[in-house]
Amino acid sequence: MPGSRSHEAPPQALALHDARSFFERALAHGADHGILSADKLAALHADAPKGMVQIARYFGSEFLRPELERARDRIINFVSLHLQDASDGDLAQAAQLLATHSLLSRSKAGTDMLRALIALPESTHFGMQGQDEAQVSLLALWSLRSYAQYREELARRSRIGEVVQAALWIASHYQLDDEALEEGGADAEGVLRTALALHALAPRSTEWPSTATFQKLLAARRKAGKAVAGADALAVPKGLPTALHAVVDAQKPVVLADLQKLLDPARPLAPQLRPMTALRHRYFLLEDPLGEVDEYLRAAASLPCDEAPPAAASKTRQRATLGEQDEAALLTLFLCLATGVPKKTLLPEKTAKTLVRKLRSKGWQPELADAFIREHAPEVHRADYLALWQGFVSEARATLQDDHDYGLGDALALLRRECHVSD
């Protein structure tokens, strides 16, 4: 019927889905429009087998047919990634790139794009940075993914990279090195939030706060009866690159809400800052129980000679173990002492992994914990604590130092059984 055509889509609105790779489409476009000469097409065909063999050798073996077939898919994807990114999806420009450069150079350009992607931080947790031992397997994974997946992951990691970059800048301003961030189990957002809170409480402070220092600052603000006026009171040190302001500003609402709770006189302060509370986990505060021991000893030394200080051993142990009495808490503390990481009686899983990696790469010194026990433990318990720790060292040494435990599964299972490790 004549009127029936009014419901049909016009022919130009119909399009066929082209399942070919972008490289194949650019190649066909270049051949059809005279951009690629016969000699250039021949050179491309000659280079393809060479590139396939190189790729198969890198990821496995060039002598196995399945590896060569995957290498074919990979070289096509490497070239496609580069051409689509460099030409912004324009087939004519992509064909011109093929005409100007060799196939192997375009394959390398695509590979370099993926290497740069993999080098970007995947997590804002500093304990997970710098773990590049799986780069080949990651490159193998990404070599077969689409350009859309690449762009999505690049955007995600770039955002993470900005947060990490801002946190590193702020850490350097406060003389916090990368090792302190990694060993402390810090995440970048926690560093940003702490810097904002610190500026609101003590704008002139130049030292990163410990939990005890942070609590003193909050208590002083409470005593003065001063609240945080608003987001305008939250700022970072001057000099932060302008490009990083947005990622810092994104943390201000969280910090403002937390400070309102922390400065509320109706809310007890200490429970809010206990190690396992949700609020405490949002901030990166230094743990320094041995620093508290030093402070105690200095205070004791300043007393008159005829005035006896309180029993140092019991106070030292109570402070160092944060009030914990069980063996798992003590072993956790002793292990931190032996590996030179911030002293804790409970380790988040990520921090436990970092501890094991450091132990395997740099070694550990169980005698440091021995010395601590002999110097600070109550005399009545000293022998028991030494036996507890030395028994742990004897039984755990092989597992903790086993370089064949690549996934850290055995080491973490041991630490969960003997120490305090949280998920």
C-alpha positions as CSV (number, residue, x, y, z in Angstrom):
1,M,0.0,0.0,0.0
2,P,1.3,3.5,-0.8
3,G,0.9,4.7,2.8
4,S,2.8,1.9,4.3
5,R,6.2,3.4,3.3
6,S,5.7,6.2,5.8
7,H,6.4,3.8,8.7
8,E,9.7,2.5,7.1
9,A,13.0,3.9,8.2
10,P,14.8,5.8,5.4
11,P,17.6,3.8,3.8
12,Q,20.3,6.1,5.1
13,A,19.3,5.3,8.7
14,L,20.3,1.7,8.3
15,A,23.8,0.6,9.0
16,L,25.5,-2.8,9.0
17,H,27.6,-3.7,12.0
18,D,31.3,-4.1,10.9
19,A,32.8,-6.8,13.1
20,R,36.3,-6.3,11.7
21,S,39.0,-4.8,13.9
22,F,39.9,-1.2,13.4
23,F,43.2,-2.2,11.9
24,E,41.5,-4.3,9.3
25,R,39.0,-1.5,8.4
26,A,41.8,1.0,8.1
27,L,43.8,-1.4,5.9
28,A,40.8,-1.9,3.6
29,H,40.0,1.8,3.5
30,G,43.6,2.6,2.6
31,A,43.7,0.0,-0.2
32,D,40.3,1.1,-1.6
33,H,41.2,4.8,-1.6
34,G,44.8,4.6,-2.9
35,I,46.4,5.6,0.4
36,L,48.3,2.3,0.6
37,S,50.3,1.4,-2.4
38,A,50.9,-2.2,-3.6
39,D,54.4,-2.0,-2.3
40,K,53.2,-0.9,1.1
41,L,50.6,-3.6,1.3
42,A,53.3,-6.2,0.5
43,A,55.5,-4.7,3.2
44,L,52.7,-5.0,5.7
45,H,52.0,-8.6,4.7
46,A,55.8,-9.4,5.1
47,D,56.0,-7.8,8.5
48,A,53.0,-9.5,10.0
49,P,54.5,-13.0,10.4
50,K,57.6,-11.5,12.0
51,G,55.6,-9.6,14.5
52,M,53.5,-12.7,15.3
53,V,56.5,-14.8,16.1
54,Q,58.0,-12.0,18.3
55,I,54.8,-11.7,20.2
56,A,54.3,-15.5,20.6
57,R,57.9,-15.8,21.9
58,Y,57.3,-13.0,24.4
59,F,54.1,-14.4,25.9
60,G,54.9,-18.1,25.6
61,S,56.4,-20.1,22.7
62,E,56.6,-19.4,18.9
63,F,56.5,-23.2,18.3
64,L,53.0,-23.8,19.4
65,R,50.1,-23.2,17.0
66,P,47.7,-21.9,19.7
67,E,50.3,-19.4,20.8
68,L,50.8,-18.2,17.2
69,E,47.0,-17.9,16.7
70,R,46.8,-15.8,19.9
71,A,49.8,-13.7,18.7
72,R,47.9,-13.0,15.5
73,D,44.9,-11.7,17.5
74,R,47.3,-9.7,19.7
75,I,49.2,-7.9,16.9
76,I,45.9,-7.0,15.3
77,N,44.7,-5.6,18.6
78,F,48.0,-3.7,19.4
79,V,47.9,-2.0,16.0
80,S,44.1,-1.3,16.3
81,L,44.5,0.3,19.7
82,H,47.2,2.7,18.4
83,L,45.5,3.6,15.2
84,Q,42.1,4.2,16.8
85,D,43.6,6.3,19.5
86,A,46.0,8.3,17.3
87,S,43.4,8.9,14.6
88,D,40.4,9.5,16.9
89,G,38.5,6.9,14.9
90,D,39.2,8.4,11.5
91,L,39.9,5.7,8.9
92,A,41.6,7.9,6.5
93,Q,44.0,9.2,9.1
94,A,44.6,5.6,10.4
95,A,45.4,4.5,6.8
96,Q,47.9,7.3,6.5
97,L,49.6,6.2,9.6
98,L,49.9,2.7,8.1
99,A,51.3,4.2,4.9
100,T,53.9,6.3,6.8
101,H,55.1,3.7,9.4
102,S,55.9,0.1,9.6
103,L,53.5,-2.5,11.0
104,L,55.9,-3.5,13.7
105,S,56.3,0.1,14.9
106,R,52.5,0.5,15.1
107,S,52.3,-2.8,17.0
108,K,55.0,-1.4,19.5
109,A,53.0,1.8,19.8
110,G,49.9,-0.1,20.8
111,T,52.0,-2.2,23.3
112,D,53.5,1.0,24.8
113,M,49.9,2.3,25.3
114,L,49.1,-0.8,27.3
115,R,52.3,-0.7,29.3
116,A,51.6,2.9,30.2
117,L,48.1,1.8,31.3
118,I,49.4,-1.0,33.5
119,A,52.0,1.4,35.0
120,L,49.2,3.6,36.4
121,P,48.2,2.8,39.9
122,E,45.3,0.3,40.1
123,S,44.5,1.1,43.7
124,T,44.9,4.1,46.0
125,H,46.3,1.9,48.7
126,F,50.0,2.5,49.0
127,G,50.7,-1.1,50.2
128,M,49.6,-2.2,46.7
129,Q,51.9,0.2,44.7
130,G,55.0,-1.0,42.9
131,Q,54.0,-4.6,42.6
132,D,55.0,-5.1,38.9
133,E,56.0,-8.7,39.0
134,A,52.9,-9.7,37.1
135,Q,53.4,-7.2,34.2
136,V,53.7,-9.8,31.5
137,S,50.5,-11.6,32.6
138,L,48.7,-8.2,32.8
139,L,49.9,-7.3,29.3
140,A,48.7,-10.6,28.0
141,L,45.3,-9.9,29.5
142,W,45.0,-6.4,28.1
143,S,46.4,-7.3,24.7
144,L,43.1,-9.0,23.8
145,R,40.7,-6.4,25.2
146,S,38.8,-3.8,23.2
147,Y,39.6,-0.1,22.7
148,A,36.5,0.8,24.7
149,Q,37.7,-1.3,27.6
150,Y,41.1,0.3,27.4
151,R,39.6,3.8,27.5
152,E,37.4,3.0,30.4
153,E,40.3,1.5,32.4
154,L,42.5,4.5,31.4
155,A,40.0,6.9,32.8
156,R,39.6,4.9,36.0
157,R,43.3,4.6,36.6
158,S,43.9,8.2,35.7
159,R,41.5,9.3,38.4
160,I,43.3,7.1,40.9
161,G,46.6,8.5,39.7
162,E,45.5,12.0,40.5
163,V,44.4,11.0,44.0
164,V,47.7,9.2,44.6
165,Q,49.7,12.2,43.2
166,A,47.9,14.6,45.5
167,A,48.5,12.4,48.5
168,L,52.2,12.0,47.6
169,W,52.6,15.8,47.3
170,I,51.0,16.3,50.7
171,A,53.0,13.6,52.3
172,S,56.3,15.1,51.0
173,H,55.2,18.5,52.5
174,Y,55.0,16.8,55.9
175,Q,58.2,14.8,55.4
176,L,56.3,11.5,55.1
177,D,58.2,9.2,52.8
178,D,56.8,6.5,50.5
179,E,57.9,3.7,52.9
180,A,56.0,5.2,55.8
181,L,52.9,5.3,53.7
182,E,53.3,1.7,52.5
183,E,54.2,0.3,55.9
184,G,51.4,2.2,57.6
185,G,48.8,0.7,55.3
186,A,47.8,4.2,54.1
187,D,45.4,4.8,51.3
188,A,45.6,8.1,49.3
189,E,42.1,9.3,50.3
190,G,43.0,8.8,54.0
191,V,46.1,11.0,53.5
192,L,44.0,13.8,51.9
193,R,41.3,13.6,54.6
194,T,43.9,13.8,57.4
195,A,45.6,16.8,55.8
196,L,42.3,18.6,55.6
197,A,41.4,17.8,59.2
198,L,44.9,18.7,60.4
199,H,44.8,22.1,58.7
200,A,41.4,22.8,60.3
201,L,42.7,21.9,63.8
202,A,46.2,23.2,63.6
203,P,46.9,25.3,60.4
204,R,50.6,25.9,61.3
205,S,51.4,22.3,62.1
206,T,54.3,20.9,60.1
207,E,54.3,17.3,61.5
208,W,52.0,14.5,60.5
209,P,49.9,13.5,63.5
210,S,49.9,10.3,65.5
211,T,46.6,9.0,66.9
212,A,47.5,10.5,70.3
213,T,48.4,13.9,68.7
214,F,45.2,14.0,66.7
215,Q,43.2,13.3,69.8
216,K,45.0,16.1,71.7
217,L,44.2,18.5,68.9
218,L,40.6,17.5,69.0
219,A,40.4,17.8,72.8
220,A,42.0,21.2,72.7
221,R,39.4,22.4,70.1
222,R,36.6,21.0,72.2
223,K,37.9,22.7,75.3
224,A,38.1,26.0,73.4
225,G,34.5,25.5,72.3
226,K,35.4,26.1,68.6
227,A,33.6,24.3,65.9
228,V,34.8,24.1,62.2
229,A,33.1,26.9,60.5
230,G,32.5,25.1,57.2
231,A,34.2,23.7,54.1
232,D,36.1,27.0,53.7
233,A,38.1,26.1,56.9
234,L,39.4,23.0,55.2
235,A,42.4,23.6,53.1
236,V,45.7,22.0,52.0
237,P,49.2,23.5,52.2
238,K,49.9,26.2,49.7
239,G,51.6,25.1,46.5
240,L,49.4,22.1,45.7
241,P,49.2,22.0,41.9
242,T,46.0,23.4,40.7
243,A,45.2,20.3,38.6
244,L,45.0,18.3,41.9
245,H,42.6,20.7,43.8
246,A,39.5,18.9,42.6
247,V,40.4,15.5,44.0
248,V,41.2,17.1,47.4
249,D,38.0,19.1,47.4
250,A,36.0,15.9,46.8
251,Q,37.0,14.8,50.3
252,K,35.9,17.9,52.1
253,P,32.2,16.9,52.8
254,V,33.4,13.7,54.5
255,V,36.0,15.5,56.6
256,L,33.5,18.2,57.6
257,A,30.9,15.6,58.7
258,D,33.5,13.7,60.7
259,L,34.9,16.8,62.4
260,Q,31.3,17.7,63.5
261,K,31.1,14.3,65.2
262,L,34.6,14.5,66.7
263,L,34.1,18.0,68.1
264,D,30.6,17.3,69.5
265,P,31.0,17.4,73.3
266,A,28.1,14.9,73.7
267,R,30.1,12.2,71.9
268,P,33.0,10.6,73.8
269,L,36.1,11.2,71.8
270,A,38.3,8.1,72.5
271,P,35.8,5.5,71.3
272,Q,35.5,7.3,67.9
273,L,39.3,6.9,67.4
274,R,39.6,3.3,68.3
275,P,41.6,1.3,65.6
276,M,38.6,-0.6,64.2
277,T,36.0,2.1,63.9
278,A,34.8,3.2,60.5
279,L,35.7,6.8,61.2
280,R,39.2,5.9,62.3
281,H,39.7,3.9,59.1
282,R,39.0,7.0,57.0
283,Y,42.2,8.7,58.2
284,F,45.9,7.9,58.2
285,L,47.3,8.5,61.6
286,L,50.7,7.4,62.7
287,E,50.9,4.7,65.4
288,D,53.9,5.2,67.7
289,P,53.5,3.3,71.0
290,L,57.3,3.3,71.5
291,G,57.3,7.0,71.2
292,E,54.8,7.1,74.1
293,V,57.3,4.9,76.0
294,D,60.1,7.5,75.4
295,E,57.8,10.3,76.5
296,Y,57.0,8.3,79.7
297,L,60.7,7.8,80.4
298,R,61.5,11.4,79.8
299,A,58.7,12.4,82.3
300,A,60.0,9.9,84.8
301,A,63.6,11.3,84.5
302,S,62.4,14.8,85.3
303,L,60.9,13.8,88.7
304,P,62.7,14.7,91.9
305,C,65.1,11.9,93.1
306,D,63.0,11.2,96.2
307,E,59.8,10.8,94.2
308,A,59.3,7.3,92.7
309,P,57.6,7.1,89.3
310,P,54.8,4.6,88.6
311,A,55.9,1.1,87.5
312,A,57.4,1.6,84.1
313,A,57.1,-2.0,82.9
314,S,53.3,-2.4,83.3
315,K,52.6,1.1,81.9
316,T,54.9,0.5,79.0
317,R,53.3,-2.8,78.0
318,Q,49.8,-1.4,78.5
319,R,50.5,1.5,76.2
320,A,52.4,-0.5,73.6
321,T,49.7,-3.2,73.4
322,L,46.9,-0.5,73.4
323,G,45.3,-2.3,76.3
324,E,45.3,-5.7,74.7
325,Q,46.1,-8.7,76.9
326,D,45.8,-11.8,74.6
327,E,48.7,-13.6,73.0
328,A,47.6,-12.9,69.4
329,A,47.8,-9.1,70.2
330,L,51.2,-9.5,71.7
331,L,52.5,-11.6,68.8
332,T,51.2,-9.0,66.4
333,L,53.1,-6.3,68.2
334,F,56.3,-8.3,68.5
335,L,56.1,-9.1,64.7
336,C,55.8,-5.4,63.9
337,L,58.8,-4.7,66.0
338,A,60.8,-7.4,64.3
339,T,60.0,-6.2,60.8
340,G,60.3,-2.5,61.5
341,V,56.7,-1.5,60.6
342,P,54.4,0.7,62.6
343,K,53.5,-1.0,65.9
344,K,50.0,-2.4,65.9
345,T,48.1,-5.1,67.7
346,L,45.7,-5.6,64.8
347,L,46.7,-5.6,61.1
348,P,44.4,-5.1,58.2
349,E,44.9,-7.7,55.6
350,K,46.6,-5.3,53.1
351,T,49.0,-4.2,55.9
352,A,49.7,-7.8,56.7
353,K,50.6,-8.5,53.1
354,T,52.9,-5.5,53.0
355,L,54.6,-6.7,56.2
356,V,55.2,-10.2,54.7
357,R,56.6,-8.7,51.4
358,K,59.0,-6.5,53.4
359,L,60.1,-9.4,55.6
360,R,60.9,-11.4,52.4
361,S,62.7,-8.6,50.6
362,K,64.6,-7.0,53.5
363,G,64.6,-9.6,56.2
364,W,63.5,-9.3,59.8
365,Q,65.1,-9.0,63.2
366,P,63.3,-11.1,65.9
367,E,66.0,-10.0,68.4
368,L,64.4,-6.5,68.4
369,A,61.3,-8.0,69.9
370,D,63.4,-10.0,72.4
371,A,65.1,-6.8,73.5
372,F,61.8,-5.0,73.9
373,I,60.3,-7.8,76.0
374,R,63.4,-7.9,78.3
375,E,63.4,-4.1,78.8
376,H,59.7,-3.4,79.1
377,A,57.6,-6.4,80.0
378,P,56.6,-7.0,83.6
379,E,59.2,-9.2,85.3
380,V,56.5,-11.7,86.3
381,H,55.5,-12.3,82.7
382,R,58.9,-11.7,81.0
383,A,59.9,-15.3,80.6
384,D,56.4,-16.3,79.3
385,Y,56.5,-13.6,76.7
386,L,59.9,-14.5,75.5
387,A,58.9,-18.2,75.2
388,L,55.7,-17.2,73.4
389,W,57.6,-15.0,70.9
390,Q,60.6,-17.4,70.3
391,G,58.2,-20.3,69.8
392,F,56.4,-18.3,67.2
393,V,59.6,-17.4,65.4
394,S,60.8,-21.0,65.4
395,E,57.5,-22.3,63.9
396,A,56.7,-19.4,61.6
397,R,60.1,-18.6,60.1
398,A,59.9,-21.1,57.2
399,T,56.4,-20.1,56.2
400,L,57.0,-16.3,56.4
401,Q,60.3,-16.5,54.5
402,D,59.0,-19.0,51.8
403,D,59.5,-17.2,48.5
404,H,57.6,-19.9,46.7
405,D,54.4,-18.8,48.5
406,Y,53.8,-16.3,45.6
407,G,50.2,-15.5,46.6
408,L,51.1,-15.1,50.3
409,G,48.3,-17.6,51.1
410,D,50.3,-19.7,53.5
411,A,51.8,-16.7,55.2
412,L,48.4,-15.0,55.7
413,A,46.8,-18.2,57.0
414,L,49.5,-18.4,59.6
415,L,49.2,-14.8,60.6
416,R,45.4,-15.1,60.9
417,R,45.8,-18.2,63.1
418,E,48.6,-16.7,65.4
419,C,48.1,-13.0,65.3
420,H,45.3,-10.4,64.8
421,V,44.5,-9.9,61.1
422,S,41.3,-8.3,59.9
423,D,39.7,-8.6,56.5
